[in-house]
Amino acid sequence: MSRETWRKLVKSGRAPQPQRWTERCTVYSNEEVHRWMKDPAGYQAQSIAA
């Protein structure tokens, strides 16, 4: 999967949303990545309540 394809999936809510820790460090929730891996076609990002 290309970087641009992943970016489009994230933007559309069909892939886990990244969390920016620093300018050069982006991380993803392990739980969300595993949910996405179980069903990539049916995945919908959950909103994070603060």
N, C-alpha and C positions, 0 to 999 in steps of 0.2 A: 504494500500500500504506500502510495506516495505521500509526502508531507502535505501537499495541497489537498489531496483527497481526505486525509485525516482532518485538516483544518475545516473543510466544508462540512464534514460530519459533525464536528464539535459545534460549529456555528448553527447548524440546523437542529441541534439537540439530539442527534442520533449517535453520539459518542460521548464519553464522560467529559465533563468540563474540567479544564486544568486549573490549578491553583498556582499563582506566581509567588514564589518566596522571595526571589531577588530578580534583578534585571536579566540574569543569565541562568536562573534555576526555575524550572517549571515542573510541578509534580502532579500526579493524578491519584485519586483515592483508590487504594487497592481493591476495596469492596466494589466500587463502581466499575473498575476495569474487568473484574471477574464477572460481574453481572452482564457487561457488554459482551464478553467472550462467550458466555453461555448462549446468547441469542443476539448476534449483531444486527440482524434484519429487524427484529422486533424491539430493540432497545429504545427507551425514551429516557432522557436525562431527568433526574429528579431535582426539583428546586431545593436549595439548601436554606433552611430556616436559621436565621442568626439569633 
